[in-house]
Amino acid sequence: MDKHTASFSDAWWEDFLHESRQLSNPVVFKGALDDGRVAAFRQAVLELLATRAALRERPYGLRVYAAGRLLNRDELERFYDCPPLPGESLEAWGGRAFPGMPYGIILNAGEKFHHQLSREIALLLAPLFQKIGLPRDGVQFSIFIGDYDKTPLGVHQDLRGENVIHFHVGPGAKTMYLWEPERYRQLTEEEGLAKRDFAALKPYARTFHFEAGDLFFMPEGTFHIGEQSELSIGITVWQYTHTNQAMAKNLHAFLLKQLDGEADDAIVHDPSPPDDARALDAILAKRRLPEEYRGRDYDQLLRLAYLDWRHCLASNAGYRSPPFPREDKASLAPDDRVQAETPYRMLTRDTTPGRMAVYVRGNKLEMNRHPGLIAMLDRLNQGQACAVAELLGLLDPRWPAKVGLHLLGELLHWRGIRQLDAPTG
């Protein structure tokens, strides 16, 4: 790659696609991140880790290893009680949380926990996705932290269709060992090497060494393991283009989320004959089925779910996981100014007559369709600062201001826009 090409520019991503042979070849790009980004990303990971610790037992994927052993639930409680402090360095926090022992942390769905880091990475990746399209199953990033010897997972292969862009922010270096699937099977099935015997497999691996500021790309399907002797952080951005079967399972799970109802403790016997389905009525009555889903057959339901899925991804720069909404219910006034959170976009789709869906950062809001609402969203999507009064002026003049202020408040709550000249939440 031409060293004079600005990192993550359109030309840089063209070179990336060339060097990676259209996402099929592993490669290291030296010095992709400048020192400022390395420092900012490293600090963001510590802030992200503190946020994740405060959530404690939440189902977002967190594994913590100390001295080569996966921590149990009780030990994780003590880990949650020892988050990085504001301004604390990685070295200082690690020495406090894991005194005298090597450790490793694997944190999934990292895009949920730090809005600025997620935004910065989305901006870096935007030119790539303009060229190749958003990954059909979305984007997620996992973070690897620690000074463990080798990846605790051992030599392994990720799910089909998962490739990774690894932003390495150090301070220590890392080495990745890769085996092509056919070569790995030959070594383990024909030549008798144990599947997870790294020492035996190591001489046959392709080796990729990278340091703080470097970017490493690994295509889908490879068997791999990472090795390091120093403390480091890696932000791994996964592009998911799973098999059709996996996509179908994801769509079914996504569809079920649309049908969630209020939880109840009812345990009900059904004494009716097997050909009587009326007992299902009480269950269906509690489901929050979108209006456009009602009366549809299986094929139509999956098609609608796919449209919703794709719009959710596109509104969230490809991220699978929406951000946490703002905890405060901030109110806006006509003299406030707001701006869309780029590179995210608020998208609309007509659903039933007179109704539309608005997609904000991976969330779906349903409302009546009005040209003024669409004009407001189009104005925001231009990415420029807007006076709230100007946006209200795009709506039906017969509406009271509180209607437009409520909608803008929802966009703010779901992090589709931000209020300028105001503290961030």
GIKA-V867901 format. One line per field, one symbol per residue. ss: DSSP state (H for helix, E for strand, C for the rest). psi: psi as a letter, one per 20 degrees, with the letter a starting at -180 (. if undefined). burial: # if it has 9 or more other C-alpha atoms within 8 Angstrom, else .. A space follows every 10 residues. Layout:
ss=???
psi=???
burial=???
This chain:
ss=CCCCCCCCCH HHHHHHHHHC CCCCCCEEEC CCCCHHHHHH HHHHHHHHHH HHHHHCCCCC CEEEEECCEE CCHHHHHHHH CCCCCCCCCH HHHHHHHCCC CCEEEEECCH HHCCHHHHHH HHHHHHHHHH HHCCCCCCEE EEEEEECCCE CCCCCEECCC CEEEEEEEEE ECCEEEEEEC HHHHHHHHHH CCCCCCCHHH HHHHCEEEEE CCCCEEEECC CCEEEEECCC CEEEEEEEEE CCCHHHHHHH HHHHHHHHCC ECCCCCCCCC CCCCCCCCCH HHHHCCECCC HHHCCCCHHH HHHHHHHHHH HHHHHCCCEC CCCCCCCCCC CCCCCCEEEE CCCCCCEEEE CCCCEEEEEE CCEEEEEECC HHHHHHHHHH HCCCCEEHHH HHCCCCCCCC HHHHHHHHHH HHHCCCEEEC CCCCC
psi=ppiipppjrg hghghghghj llkipqqpop khprhghggg hghhhggghg ghhhicnqmj npppppkjpp qagghhghgh ilrpqpiqrg ggghhghmpj qqrppoprkh ihiohggggg hhhhighghh girpphjaqq qqppqakqgq phiaprprqp jorpooopjb hrrqpppqpq ghgghgghhh ijqqhjnghh hgijqppopq rpiqpppprq iqqrqqpqir prppoooppo mrrhghgggh hgggghhhjp apqrjpopqo jrqhjojhhi ghghhiqmpq giipjqrggh ghgghggggh hgghikkiph pqrprphqmp qqqhjrqrqq nqjqqpqqpp frpjqqpppo ljqppprqpp hhgghghggh iijqppphhg ghiirpiiqq hhghhgghhg hggjkhrqpq kqqq.
burial=....#..##. ###.###.## ..#.#####. ###....##. ####.##### ###....... ..####.#.. #....##.## ..##...... ..###.##.. .######### #####.###. .##.#####. ...##.#### ########.# #..###.#.# ########## ########## #..#####.. ..#...#... #...#..### ########## ########## ########## ##....#... ##.##..##. .......... .......... ......#... ..#....... ##.###.### ########## ###..#.... .#...##### #.######.# ....###### ####....#. .######.## #.#.#####. ##.##..... ...##..##. ########## .....
